[in-house]
Amino acid sequence: MDAEAMKMLGAGLAGSFGLLGPGIGLGLIGWGAMQALGRNPEARGPIMINMILIGALAEAIGIYALVIAILLAMVV
């Protein structure tokens, strides 16, 4: 394989592995929120606020991984 192919492979792997964790994390956040809402529907407001806040923080990690993958593909 030439250097360009290896560069793209590395960028793809960095993006894939970097987005794997936030994807699993967002799934667990949704699962936990639905469990909490099933047990206590009256607490919908605080549960949703916390779910959205934690989801945004988890998604930020995925965005960082995407930026790193793009930088690896373009610069190196």
mmJSON file of the N, C-alpha and C atoms, coordinates in Angstrom:
{"data_MODEL":{"atom_site":{
"group_PDB":["ATOM","ATOM","ATOM","ATOM","ATOM","ATOM","ATOM","ATOM","ATOM","ATOM","ATOM","ATOM","ATOM","ATOM","ATOM","ATOM","ATOM","ATOM","ATOM","ATOM","ATOM","ATOM","ATOM","ATOM","ATOM","ATOM","ATOM","ATOM","ATOM","ATOM","ATOM","ATOM","ATOM","ATOM","ATOM","ATOM","ATOM","ATOM","ATOM","ATOM","ATOM","ATOM","ATOM","ATOM","ATOM","ATOM","ATOM","ATOM","ATOM","ATOM","ATOM","ATOM","ATOM","ATOM","ATOM","ATOM","ATOM","ATOM","ATOM","ATOM","ATOM","ATOM","ATOM","ATOM","ATOM","ATOM","ATOM","ATOM","ATOM","ATOM","ATOM","ATOM","ATOM","ATOM","ATOM","ATOM","ATOM","ATOM","ATOM","ATOM","ATOM","ATOM","ATOM","ATOM","ATOM","ATOM","ATOM","ATOM","ATOM","ATOM","ATOM","ATOM","ATOM","ATOM","ATOM","ATOM","ATOM","ATOM","ATOM","ATOM","ATOM","ATOM","ATOM","ATOM","ATOM","ATOM","ATOM","ATOM","ATOM","ATOM","ATOM","ATOM","ATOM","ATOM","ATOM","ATOM","ATOM","ATOM","ATOM","ATOM","ATOM","ATOM","ATOM","ATOM","ATOM","ATOM","ATOM","ATOM","ATOM","ATOM","ATOM","ATOM","ATOM","ATOM","ATOM","ATOM","ATOM","ATOM","ATOM","ATOM","ATOM","ATOM","ATOM","ATOM","ATOM","ATOM","ATOM","ATOM","ATOM","ATOM","ATOM","ATOM","ATOM","ATOM","ATOM","ATOM","ATOM","ATOM","ATOM","ATOM","ATOM","ATOM","ATOM","ATOM","ATOM","ATOM","ATOM","ATOM","ATOM","ATOM","ATOM","ATOM","ATOM","ATOM","ATOM","ATOM","ATOM","ATOM","ATOM","ATOM","ATOM","ATOM","ATOM","ATOM","ATOM","ATOM","ATOM","ATOM","ATOM","ATOM","ATOM","ATOM","ATOM","ATOM","ATOM","ATOM","ATOM","ATOM","ATOM","ATOM","ATOM","ATOM","ATOM","ATOM","ATOM","ATOM","ATOM","ATOM","ATOM","ATOM","ATOM","ATOM","ATOM","ATOM","ATOM","ATOM","ATOM","ATOM","ATOM","ATOM","ATOM","ATOM","ATOM","ATOM","ATOM","ATOM","ATOM","ATOM"],
"id":[1,2,3,4,5,6,7,8,9,10,11,12,13,14,15,16,17,18,19,20,21,22,23,24,25,26,27,28,29,30,31,32,33,34,35,36,37,38,39,40,41,42,43,44,45,46,47,48,49,50,51,52,53,54,55,56,57,58,59,60,61,62,63,64,65,66,67,68,69,70,71,72,73,74,75,76,77,78,79,80,81,82,83,84,85,86,87,88,89,90,91,92,93,94,95,96,97,98,99,100,101,102,103,104,105,106,107,108,109,110,111,112,113,114,115,116,117,118,119,120,121,122,123,124,125,126,127,128,129,130,131,132,133,134,135,136,137,138,139,140,141,142,143,144,145,146,147,148,149,150,151,152,153,154,155,156,157,158,159,160,161,162,163,164,165,166,167,168,169,170,171,172,173,174,175,176,177,178,179,180,181,182,183,184,185,186,187,188,189,190,191,192,193,194,195,196,197,198,199,200,201,202,203,204,205,206,207,208,209,210,211,212,213,214,215,216,217,218,219,220,221,222,223,224,225,226,227,228],
"type_symbol":["N","C","C","N","C","C","N","C","C","N","C","C","N","C","C","N","C","C","N","C","C","N","C","C","N","C","C","N","C","C","N","C","C","N","C","C","N","C","C","N","C","C","N","C","C","N","C","C","N","C","C","N","C","C","N","C","C","N","C","C","N","C","C","N","C","C","N","C","C","N","C","C","N","C","C","N","C","C","N","C","C","N","C","C","N","C","C","N","C","C","N","C","C","N","C","C","N","C","C","N","C","C","N","C","C","N","C","C","N","C","C","N","C","C","N","C","C","N","C","C","N","C","C","N","C","C","N","C","C","N","C","C","N","C","C","N","C","C","N","C","C","N","C","C","N","C","C","N","C","C","N","C","C","N","C","C","N","C","C","N","C","C","N","C","C","N","C","C","N","C","C","N","C","C","N","C","C","N","C","C","N","C","C","N","C","C","N","C","C","N","C","C","N","C","C","N","C","C","N","C","C","N","C","C","N","C","C","N","C","C","N","C","C","N","C","C","N","C","C","N","C","C","N","C","C","N","C","C"],
"label_atom_id":["N","CA","C","N","CA","C","N","CA","C","N","CA","C","N","CA","C","N","CA","C","N","CA","C","N","CA","C","N","CA","C","N","CA","C","N","CA","C","N","CA","C","N","CA","C","N","CA","C","N","CA","C","N","CA","C","N","CA","C","N","CA","C","N","CA","C","N","CA","C","N","CA","C","N","CA","C","N","CA","C","N","CA","C","N","CA","C","N","CA","C","N","CA","C","N","CA","C","N","CA","C","N","CA","C","N","CA","C","N","CA","C","N","CA","C","N","CA","C","N","CA","C","N","CA","C","N","CA","C","N","CA","C","N","CA","C","N","CA","C","N","CA","C","N","CA","C","N","CA","C","N","CA","C","N","CA","C","N","CA","C","N","CA","C","N","CA","C","N","CA","C","N","CA","C","N","CA","C","N","CA","C","N","CA","C","N","CA","C","N","CA","C","N","CA","C","N","CA","C","N","CA","C","N","CA","C","N","CA","C","N","CA","C","N","CA","C","N","CA","C","N","CA","C","N","CA","C","N","CA","C","N","CA","C","N","CA","C","N","CA","C","N","CA","C","N","CA","C","N","CA","C","N","CA","C","N","CA","C","N","CA","C","N","CA","C"],
"label_alt_id":[null,null,null,null,null,null,null,null,null,null,null,null,null,null,null,null,null,null,null,null,null,null,null,null,null,null,null,null,null,null,null,null,null,null,null,null,null,null,null,null,null,null,null,null,null,null,null,null,null,null,null,null,null,null,null,null,null,null,null,null,null,null,null,null,null,null,null,null,null,null,null,null,null,null,null,null,null,null,null,null,null,null,null,null,null,null,null,null,null,null,null,null,null,null,null,null,null,null,null,null,null,null,null,null,null,null,null,null,null,null,null,null,null,null,null,null,null,null,null,null,null,null,null,null,null,null,null,null,null,null,null,null,null,null,null,null,null,null,null,null,null,null,null,null,null,null,null,null,null,null,null,null,null,null,null,null,null,null,null,null,null,null,null,null,null,null,null,null,null,null,null,null,null,null,null,null,null,null,null,null,null,null,null,null,null,null,null,null,null,null,null,null,null,null,null,null,null,null,null,null,null,null,null,null,null,null,null,null,null,null,null,null,null,null,null,null,null,null,null,null,null,null,null,null,null,null,null,null],
"label_comp_id":["MET","MET","MET","ASP","ASP","ASP","ALA","ALA","ALA","GLU","GLU","GLU","ALA","ALA","ALA","MET","MET","MET","LYS","LYS","LYS","MET","MET","MET","LEU","LEU","LEU","GLY","GLY","GLY","ALA","ALA","ALA","GLY","GLY","GLY","LEU","LEU","LEU","ALA","ALA","ALA","GLY","GLY","GLY","SER","SER","SER","PHE","PHE","PHE","GLY","GLY","GLY","LEU","LEU","LEU","LEU","LEU","LEU","GLY","GLY","GLY","PRO","PRO","PRO","GLY","GLY","GLY","ILE","ILE","ILE","GLY","GLY","GLY","LEU","LEU","LEU","GLY","GLY","GLY","LEU","LEU","LEU","ILE","ILE","ILE","GLY","GLY","GLY","TRP","TRP","TRP","GLY","GLY","GLY","ALA","ALA","ALA","MET","MET","MET","GLN","GLN","GLN","ALA","ALA","ALA","LEU","LEU","LEU","GLY","GLY","GLY","ARG","ARG","ARG","ASN","ASN","ASN","PRO","PRO","PRO","GLU","GLU","GLU","ALA","ALA","ALA","ARG","ARG","ARG","GLY","GLY","GLY","PRO","PRO","PRO","ILE","ILE","ILE","MET","MET","MET","ILE","ILE","ILE","ASN","ASN","ASN","MET","MET","MET","ILE","ILE","ILE","LEU","LEU","LEU","ILE","ILE","ILE","GLY","GLY","GLY","ALA","ALA","ALA","LEU","LEU","LEU","ALA","ALA","ALA","GLU","GLU","GLU","ALA","ALA","ALA","ILE","ILE","ILE","GLY","GLY","GLY","ILE","ILE","ILE","TYR","TYR","TYR","ALA","ALA","ALA","LEU","LEU","LEU","VAL","VAL","VAL","ILE","ILE","ILE","ALA","ALA","ALA","ILE","ILE","ILE","LEU","LEU","LEU","LEU","LEU","LEU","ALA","ALA","ALA","MET","MET","MET","VAL","VAL","VAL","VAL","VAL","VAL"],
"label_asym_id":["A","A","A","A","A","A","A","A","A","A","A","A","A","A","A","A","A","A","A","A","A","A","A","A","A","A","A","A","A","A","A","A","A","A","A","A","A","A","A","A","A","A","A","A","A","A","A","A","A","A","A","A","A","A","A","A","A","A","A","A","A","A","A","A","A","A","A","A","A","A","A","A","A","A","A","A","A","A","A","A","A","A","A","A","A","A","A","A","A","A","A","A","A","A","A","A","A","A","A","A","A","A","A","A","A","A","A","A","A","A","A","A","A","A","A","A","A","A","A","A","A","A","A","A","A","A","A","A","A","A","A","A","A","A","A","A","A","A","A","A","A","A","A","A","A","A","A","A","A","A","A","A","A","A","A","A","A","A","A","A","A","A","A","A","A","A","A","A","A","A","A","A","A","A","A","A","A","A","A","A","A","A","A","A","A","A","A","A","A","A","A","A","A","A","A","A","A","A","A","A","A","A","A","A","A","A","A","A","A","A","A","A","A","A","A","A","A","A","A","A","A","A","A","A","A","A","A","A"],
"label_entity_id":["1","1","1","1","1","1","1","1","1","1","1","1","1","1","1","1","1","1","1","1","1","1","1","1","1","1","1","1","1","1","1","1","1","1","1","1","1","1","1","1","1","1","1","1","1","1","1","1","1","1","1","1","1","1","1","1","1","1","1","1","1","1","1","1","1","1","1","1","1","1","1","1","1","1","1","1","1","1","1","1","1","1","1","1","1","1","1","1","1","1","1","1","1","1","1","1","1","1","1","1","1","1","1","1","1","1","1","1","1","1","1","1","1","1","1","1","1","1","1","1","1","1","1","1","1","1","1","1","1","1","1","1","1","1","1","1","1","1","1","1","1","1","1","1","1","1","1","1","1","1","1","1","1","1","1","1","1","1","1","1","1","1","1","1","1","1","1","1","1","1","1","1","1","1","1","1","1","1","1","1","1","1","1","1","1","1","1","1","1","1","1","1","1","1","1","1","1","1","1","1","1","1","1","1","1","1","1","1","1","1","1","1","1","1","1","1","1","1","1","1","1","1","1","1","1","1","1","1"],
"label_seq_id":[1,1,1,2,2,2,3,3,3,4,4,4,5,5,5,6,6,6,7,7,7,8,8,8,9,9,9,10,10,10,11,11,11,12,12,12,13,13,13,14,14,14,15,15,15,16,16,16,17,17,17,18,18,18,19,19,19,20,20,20,21,21,21,22,22,22,23,23,23,24,24,24,25,25,25,26,26,26,27,27,27,28,28,28,29,29,29,30,30,30,31,31,31,32,32,32,33,33,33,34,34,34,35,35,35,36,36,36,37,37,37,38,38,38,39,39,39,40,40,40,41,41,41,42,42,42,43,43,43,44,44,44,45,45,45,46,46,46,47,47,47,48,48,48,49,49,49,50,50,50,51,51,51,52,52,52,53,53,53,54,54,54,55,55,55,56,56,56,57,57,57,58,58,58,59,59,59,60,60,60,61,61,61,62,62,62,63,63,63,64,64,64,65,65,65,66,66,66,67,67,67,68,68,68,69,69,69,70,70,70,71,71,71,72,72,72,73,73,73,74,74,74,75,75,75,76,76,76],
"pdbx_PDB_ins_code":[null,null,null,null,null,null,null,null,null,null,null,null,null,null,null,null,null,null,null,null,null,null,null,null,null,null,null,null,null,null,null,null,null,null,null,null,null,null,null,null,null,null,null,null,null,null,null,null,null,null,null,null,null,null,null,null,null,null,null,null,null,null,null,null,null,null,null,null,null,null,null,null,null,null,null,null,null,null,null,null,null,null,null,null,null,null,null,null,null,null,null,null,null,null,null,null,null,null,null,null,null,null,null,null,null,null,null,null,null,null,null,null,null,null,null,null,null,null,null,null,null,null,null,null,null,null,null,null,null,null,null,null,null,null,null,null,null,null,null,null,null,null,null,null,null,null,null,null,null,null,null,null,null,null,null,null,null,null,null,null,null,null,null,null,null,null,null,null,null,null,null,null,null,null,null,null,null,null,null,null,null,null,null,null,null,null,null,null,null,null,null,null,null,null,null,null,null,null,null,null,null,null,null,null,null,null,null,null,null,null,null,null,null,null,null,null,null,null,null,null,null,null,null,null,null,null,null,null],
"Cartn_x":[0.841,0.0,0.881,0.404,1.177,0.821,1.526,1.377,0.0,-0.559,-1.872,-2.959,-2.88,-3.863,-3.745,-2.526,-2.332,-2.834,-2.642,-3.124,-4.648,-5.314,-6.781,-7.287,-6.583,-6.956,-6.834,-5.756,-5.573,-6.627,-6.959,-7.997,-9.354,-9.65,-10.911,-11.003,-9.917,-9.91,-10.02,-9.34,-9.429,-10.862,-11.512,-12.9,-13.834,-13.631,-14.512,-14.4,-13.187,-13.005,-13.341,-13.097,-13.427,-14.917,-15.69,-17.142,-17.857,-17.147,-17.756,-18.178,-17.313,-17.609,-18.788,-18.8,-19.969,-21.271,-21.202,-22.409,-22.972,-22.104,-22.543,-23.039,-22.316,-22.709,-24.076,-24.364,-25.677,-26.784,-26.5,-27.478,-27.762,-26.724,-26.912,-27.638,-27.373,-28.075,-29.572,-29.908,-31.32,-31.986,-31.274,-31.815,-32.071,-31.099,-31.253,-32.376,-32.513,-33.587,-34.952,-35.07,-36.354,-36.684,-35.663,-35.88,-36.366,-35.729,-36.109,-37.52,-37.853,-39.202,-40.26,-39.921,-40.871,-41.138,-40.142,-40.302,-40.929,-40.64,-41.117,-41.485,-42.653,-43.034,-43.165,-43.401,-43.552,-42.24,-41.123,-39.815,-39.306,-40.227,-39.85,-38.935,-39.236,-38.451,-36.986,-36.689,-35.277,-34.545,-35.26,-34.617,-34.246,-35.164,-34.9,-33.789,-33.762,-32.707,-31.353,-31.251,-29.986,-29.604,-30.582,-30.294,-29.751,-30.343,-29.881,-28.498,-28.242,-26.925,-25.836,-26.063,-25.076,-24.919,-26.01,-25.929,-25.079,-25.21,-24.404,-22.923,-22.624,-21.222,-20.64,-21.421,-20.944,-20.765,-21.661,-21.572,-20.363,-19.965,-18.785,-17.53,-17.433,-16.285,-16.276,-17.447,-17.542,-17.153,-17.516,-17.139,-15.632,-15.007,-13.544,-12.894,-13.409,-12.86,-13.03,-14.157,-14.384,-13.413,-13.175,-12.219,-10.818,-10.417,-9.093,-8.986,-10.039,-10.014,-9.895,-10.603,-10.505,-9.119,-8.564,-7.215,-6.188,-6.336,-5.425,-5.52,-6.732,-6.913,-6.383,-6.459,-6.081,-4.623,-4.107,-2.801,-1.655,-1.769,-0.635,-0.306],
"Cartn_y":[-1.189,0.0,1.244,2.258,3.487,4.353,5.46,6.322,6.969,7.33,7.975,7.021,5.764,4.78,4.545,4.494,4.298,5.502,6.695,7.912,7.883,7.516,7.461,6.356,5.23,4.15,4.608,5.288,5.799,6.825,7.708,8.709,8.028,7.029,6.305,5.557,4.92,4.207,5.17,6.314,7.305,7.808,8.071,8.519,7.446,6.204,5.115,4.822,4.678,4.37,5.568,6.77,7.966,8.194,7.729,7.901,6.707,5.631,4.443,4.694,5.28,5.551,6.483,7.648,8.521,7.889,7.056,6.38,5.431,4.663,3.76,4.564,5.638,6.481,7.109,7.591,8.185,7.138,5.929,4.86,4.543,4.497,4.234,5.377,6.611,7.756,7.651,7.347,7.206,6.063,4.943,3.787,4.134,4.791,5.162,6.159,7.099,8.091,7.425,6.5,5.822,4.948,4.329,3.549,4.459,5.62,6.556,7.103,7.41,7.914,6.842,5.596,4.513,4.333,4.604,4.425,5.649,6.839,8.067,9.079,8.968,9.871,11.339,11.59,12.966,13.741,13.046,13.703,13.93,14.079,14.205,15.402,16.556,17.771,17.624,17.294,17.156,16.035,14.942,13.832,14.269,14.955,15.395,16.432,17.352,18.367,17.7,16.781,16.089,15.221,14.584,13.737,14.579,15.719,16.578,17.131,17.515,18.044,16.983,15.808,14.737,14.294,14.261,13.914,14.907,16.18,17.195,17.033,16.719,16.514,15.276,14.22,13.009,13.262,14.025,14.323,15.196,16.046,16.893,16.045,14.943,14.054,13.465,13.108,12.604,13.653,14.9,15.979,16.18,16.084,16.191,15.072,13.868,12.742,12.966,13.519,13.801,14.858,15.884,16.931,16.348,15.497,14.867,13.993,13.244,12.393,13.231,14.344,15.224,15.833,16.25,16.808,15.764,14.537,13.487,13.228,13.295,13.037,14.177,15.399,16.551,16.982,16.882,17.494,16.512,15.376,14.466,13.871],
"Cartn_z":[0.0,0.0,0.0,-0.648,-0.662,0.548,0.681,1.854,1.914,0.759,0.745,1.252,0.861,1.316,2.814,3.309,4.753,5.538,4.967,5.629,5.748,4.674,4.696,5.617,5.644,6.557,8.009,8.326,9.688,10.064,9.13,9.408,9.6,8.801,8.946,10.255,10.65,11.93,13.106,13.011,14.087,14.23,13.108,13.172,13.683,13.229,13.64,15.126,15.601,17.021,17.895,17.375,18.14,18.273,17.31,17.363,17.981,18.204,18.791,20.246,21.03,22.435,22.641,21.97,22.127,21.637,20.595,20.124,21.166,21.778,22.849,24.043,24.361,25.495,25.314,24.106,23.856,23.948,23.495,23.638,25.099,25.902,27.334,28.032,27.595,28.173,27.893,26.647,26.289,27.025,27.136,27.856,29.323,29.952,31.36,31.575,30.653,30.782,30.639,29.701,29.532,30.74,31.324,32.551,33.68,33.802,34.865,34.639,33.389,33.107,33.331,33.08,33.336,34.814,35.623,37.071,37.736,37.186,37.811,36.731,36.138,35.044,35.459,36.746,37.212,37.163,37.128,37.128,35.703,34.762,33.353,33.104,33.68,33.442,33.82,35.076,35.456,34.715,34.429,33.708,32.299,31.617,30.247,30.195,31.144,31.172,31.343,32.282,32.509,31.316,30.687,29.532,28.382,28.131,27.04,27.338,28.572,28.942,28.786,29.316,29.207,27.759,26.996,25.576,24.799,25.108,24.426,24.767,25.996,26.385,25.709,25.612,24.937,23.447,22.854,21.427,21.122,22.057,21.851,21.654,22.36,22.196,20.79,20.287,18.923,17.896,18.138,17.219,17.229,18.389,18.456,17.647,17.76,17.003,15.506,15.096,13.685,13.173,13.954,13.567,13.434,14.36,14.293,13.055,12.733,11.543,10.273,10.219,9.047,8.944,10.073,10.062,9.626,10.081,9.664,8.162,7.625,6.202,5.354,5.835,5.018,5.191,6.397,6.683,6.561,7.201,7.274,5.925],
"occupancy":[1.0,1.0,1.0,1.0,1.0,1.0,1.0,1.0,1.0,1.0,1.0,1.0,1.0,1.0,1.0,1.0,1.0,1.0,1.0,1.0,1.0,1.0,1.0,1.0,1.0,1.0,1.0,1.0,1.0,1.0,1.0,1.0,1.0,1.0,1.0,1.0,1.0,1.0,1.0,1.0,1.0,1.0,1.0,1.0,1.0,1.0,1.0,1.0,1.0,1.0,1.0,1.0,1.0,1.0,1.0,1.0,1.0,1.0,1.0,1.0,1.0,1.0,1.0,1.0,1.0,1.0,1.0,1.0,1.0,1.0,1.0,1.0,1.0,1.0,1.0,1.0,1.0,1.0,1.0,1.0,1.0,1.0,1.0,1.0,1.0,1.0,1.0,1.0,1.0,1.0,1.0,1.0,1.0,1.0,1.0,1.0,1.0,1.0,1.0,1.0,1.0,1.0,1.0,1.0,1.0,1.0,1.0,1.0,1.0,1.0,1.0,1.0,1.0,1.0,1.0,1.0,1.0,1.0,1.0,1.0,1.0,1.0,1.0,1.0,1.0,1.0,1.0,1.0,1.0,1.0,1.0,1.0,1.0,1.0,1.0,1.0,1.0,1.0,1.0,1.0,1.0,1.0,1.0,1.0,1.0,1.0,1.0,1.0,1.0,1.0,1.0,1.0,1.0,1.0,1.0,1.0,1.0,1.0,1.0,1.0,1.0,1.0,1.0,1.0,1.0,1.0,1.0,1.0,1.0,1.0,1.0,1.0,1.0,1.0,1.0,1.0,1.0,1.0,1.0,1.0,1.0,1.0,1.0,1.0,1.0,1.0,1.0,1.0,1.0,1.0,1.0,1.0,1.0,1.0,1.0,1.0,1.0,1.0,1.0,1.0,1.0,1.0,1.0,1.0,1.0,1.0,1.0,1.0,1.0,1.0,1.0,1.0,1.0,1.0,1.0,1.0,1.0,1.0,1.0,1.0,1.0,1.0,1.0,1.0,1.0,1.0,1.0,1.0],
"B_iso_or_equiv":[0.0,0.0,0.0,0.0,0.0,0.0,0.0,0.0,0.0,0.0,0.0,0.0,0.0,0.0,0.0,0.0,0.0,0.0,0.0,0.0,0.0,0.0,0.0,0.0,0.0,0.0,0.0,0.0,0.0,0.0,0.0,0.0,0.0,0.0,0.0,0.0,0.0,0.0,0.0,0.0,0.0,0.0,0.0,0.0,0.0,0.0,0.0,0.0,0.0,0.0,0.0,0.0,0.0,0.0,0.0,0.0,0.0,0.0,0.0,0.0,0.0,0.0,0.0,0.0,0.0,0.0,0.0,0.0,0.0,0.0,0.0,0.0,0.0,0.0,0.0,0.0,0.0,0.0,0.0,0.0,0.0,0.0,0.0,0.0,0.0,0.0,0.0,0.0,0.0,0.0,0.0,0.0,0.0,0.0,0.0,0.0,0.0,0.0,0.0,0.0,0.0,0.0,0.0,0.0,0.0,0.0,0.0,0.0,0.0,0.0,0.0,0.0,0.0,0.0,0.0,0.0,0.0,0.0,0.0,0.0,0.0,0.0,0.0,0.0,0.0,0.0,0.0,0.0,0.0,0.0,0.0,0.0,0.0,0.0,0.0,0.0,0.0,0.0,0.0,0.0,0.0,0.0,0.0,0.0,0.0,0.0,0.0,0.0,0.0,0.0,0.0,0.0,0.0,0.0,0.0,0.0,0.0,0.0,0.0,0.0,0.0,0.0,0.0,0.0,0.0,0.0,0.0,0.0,0.0,0.0,0.0,0.0,0.0,0.0,0.0,0.0,0.0,0.0,0.0,0.0,0.0,0.0,0.0,0.0,0.0,0.0,0.0,0.0,0.0,0.0,0.0,0.0,0.0,0.0,0.0,0.0,0.0,0.0,0.0,0.0,0.0,0.0,0.0,0.0,0.0,0.0,0.0,0.0,0.0,0.0,0.0,0.0,0.0,0.0,0.0,0.0,0.0,0.0,0.0,0.0,0.0,0.0,0.0,0.0,0.0,0.0,0.0,0.0],
"pdbx_formal_charge":[null,null,null,null,null,null,null,null,null,null,null,null,null,null,null,null,null,null,null,null,null,null,null,null,null,null,null,null,null,null,null,null,null,null,null,null,null,null,null,null,null,null,null,null,null,null,null,null,null,null,null,null,null,null,null,null,null,null,null,null,null,null,null,null,null,null,null,null,null,null,null,null,null,null,null,null,null,null,null,null,null,null,null,null,null,null,null,null,null,null,null,null,null,null,null,null,null,null,null,null,null,null,null,null,null,null,null,null,null,null,null,null,null,null,null,null,null,null,null,null,null,null,null,null,null,null,null,null,null,null,null,null,null,null,null,null,null,null,null,null,null,null,null,null,null,null,null,null,null,null,null,null,null,null,null,null,null,null,null,null,null,null,null,null,null,null,null,null,null,null,null,null,null,null,null,null,null,null,null,null,null,null,null,null,null,null,null,null,null,null,null,null,null,null,null,null,null,null,null,null,null,null,null,null,null,null,null,null,null,null,null,null,null,null,null,null,null,null,null,null,null,null,null,null,null,null,null,null],
"auth_seq_id":[1,1,1,2,2,2,3,3,3,4,4,4,5,5,5,6,6,6,7,7,7,8,8,8,9,9,9,10,10,10,11,11,11,12,12,12,13,13,13,14,14,14,15,15,15,16,16,16,17,17,17,18,18,18,19,19,19,20,20,20,21,21,21,22,22,22,23,23,23,24,24,24,25,25,25,26,26,26,27,27,27,28,28,28,29,29,29,30,30,30,31,31,31,32,32,32,33,33,33,34,34,34,35,35,35,36,36,36,37,37,37,38,38,38,39,39,39,40,40,40,41,41,41,42,42,42,43,43,43,44,44,44,45,45,45,46,46,46,47,47,47,48,48,48,49,49,49,50,50,50,51,51,51,52,52,52,53,53,53,54,54,54,55,55,55,56,56,56,57,57,57,58,58,58,59,59,59,60,60,60,61,61,61,62,62,62,63,63,63,64,64,64,65,65,65,66,66,66,67,67,67,68,68,68,69,69,69,70,70,70,71,71,71,72,72,72,73,73,73,74,74,74,75,75,75,76,76,76],
"auth_comp_id":["MET","MET","MET","ASP","ASP","ASP","ALA","ALA","ALA","GLU","GLU","GLU","ALA","ALA","ALA","MET","MET","MET","LYS","LYS","LYS","MET","MET","MET","LEU","LEU","LEU","GLY","GLY","GLY","ALA","ALA","ALA","GLY","GLY","GLY","LEU","LEU","LEU","ALA","ALA","ALA","GLY","GLY","GLY","SER","SER","SER","PHE","PHE","PHE","GLY","GLY","GLY","LEU","LEU","LEU","LEU","LEU","LEU","GLY","GLY","GLY","PRO","PRO","PRO","GLY","GLY","GLY","ILE","ILE","ILE","GLY","GLY","GLY","LEU","LEU","LEU","GLY","GLY","GLY","LEU","LEU","LEU","ILE","ILE","ILE","GLY","GLY","GLY","TRP","TRP","TRP","GLY","GLY","GLY","ALA","ALA","ALA","MET","MET","MET","GLN","GLN","GLN","ALA","ALA","ALA","LEU","LEU","LEU","GLY","GLY","GLY","ARG","ARG","ARG","ASN","ASN","ASN","PRO","PRO","PRO","GLU","GLU","GLU","ALA","ALA","ALA","ARG","ARG","ARG","GLY","GLY","GLY","PRO","PRO","PRO","ILE","ILE","ILE","MET","MET","MET","ILE","ILE","ILE","ASN","ASN","ASN","MET","MET","MET","ILE","ILE","ILE","LEU","LEU","LEU","ILE","ILE","ILE","GLY","GLY","GLY","ALA","ALA","ALA","LEU","LEU","LEU","ALA","ALA","ALA","GLU","GLU","GLU","ALA","ALA","ALA","ILE","ILE","ILE","GLY","GLY","GLY","ILE","ILE","ILE","TYR","TYR","TYR","ALA","ALA","ALA","LEU","LEU","LEU","VAL","VAL","VAL","ILE","ILE","ILE","ALA","ALA","ALA","ILE","ILE","ILE","LEU","LEU","LEU","LEU","LEU","LEU","ALA","ALA","ALA","MET","MET","MET","VAL","VAL","VAL","VAL","VAL","VAL"],
"auth_asym_id":["A","A","A","A","A","A","A","A","A","A","A","A","A","A","A","A","A","A","A","A","A","A","A","A","A","A","A","A","A","A","A","A","A","A","A","A","A","A","A","A","A","A","A","A","A","A","A","A","A","A","A","A","A","A","A","A","A","A","A","A","A","A","A","A","A","A","A","A","A","A","A","A","A","A","A","A","A","A","A","A","A","A","A","A","A","A","A","A","A","A","A","A","A","A","A","A","A","A","A","A","A","A","A","A","A","A","A","A","A","A","A","A","A","A","A","A","A","A","A","A","A","A","A","A","A","A","A","A","A","A","A","A","A","A","A","A","A","A","A","A","A","A","A","A","A","A","A","A","A","A","A","A","A","A","A","A","A","A","A","A","A","A","A","A","A","A","A","A","A","A","A","A","A","A","A","A","A","A","A","A","A","A","A","A","A","A","A","A","A","A","A","A","A","A","A","A","A","A","A","A","A","A","A","A","A","A","A","A","A","A","A","A","A","A","A","A","A","A","A","A","A","A","A","A","A","A","A","A"],
"auth_atom_id":["N","CA","C","N","CA","C","N","CA","C","N","CA","C","N","CA","C","N","CA","C","N","CA","C","N","CA","C","N","CA","C","N","CA","C","N","CA","C","N","CA","C","N","CA","C","N","CA","C","N","CA","C","N","CA","C","N","CA","C","N","CA","C","N","CA","C","N","CA","C","N","CA","C","N","CA","C","N","CA","C","N","CA","C","N","CA","C","N","CA","C","N","CA","C","N","CA","C","N","CA","C","N","CA","C","N","CA","C","N","CA","C","N","CA","C","N","CA","C","N","CA","C","N","CA","C","N","CA","C","N","CA","C","N","CA","C","N","CA","C","N","CA","C","N","CA","C","N","CA","C","N","CA","C","N","CA","C","N","CA","C","N","CA","C","N","CA","C","N","CA","C","N","CA","C","N","CA","C","N","CA","C","N","CA","C","N","CA","C","N","CA","C","N","CA","C","N","CA","C","N","CA","C","N","CA","C","N","CA","C","N","CA","C","N","CA","C","N","CA","C","N","CA","C","N","CA","C","N","CA","C","N","CA","C","N","CA","C","N","CA","C","N","CA","C","N","CA","C","N","CA","C","N","CA","C","N","CA","C","N","CA","C","N","CA","C"],
"pdbx_PDB_model_num":[1,1,1,1,1,1,1,1,1,1,1,1,1,1,1,1,1,1,1,1,1,1,1,1,1,1,1,1,1,1,1,1,1,1,1,1,1,1,1,1,1,1,1,1,1,1,1,1,1,1,1,1,1,1,1,1,1,1,1,1,1,1,1,1,1,1,1,1,1,1,1,1,1,1,1,1,1,1,1,1,1,1,1,1,1,1,1,1,1,1,1,1,1,1,1,1,1,1,1,1,1,1,1,1,1,1,1,1,1,1,1,1,1,1,1,1,1,1,1,1,1,1,1,1,1,1,1,1,1,1,1,1,1,1,1,1,1,1,1,1,1,1,1,1,1,1,1,1,1,1,1,1,1,1,1,1,1,1,1,1,1,1,1,1,1,1,1,1,1,1,1,1,1,1,1,1,1,1,1,1,1,1,1,1,1,1,1,1,1,1,1,1,1,1,1,1,1,1,1,1,1,1,1,1,1,1,1,1,1,1,1,1,1,1,1,1,1,1,1,1,1,1,1,1,1,1,1,1]
}}}
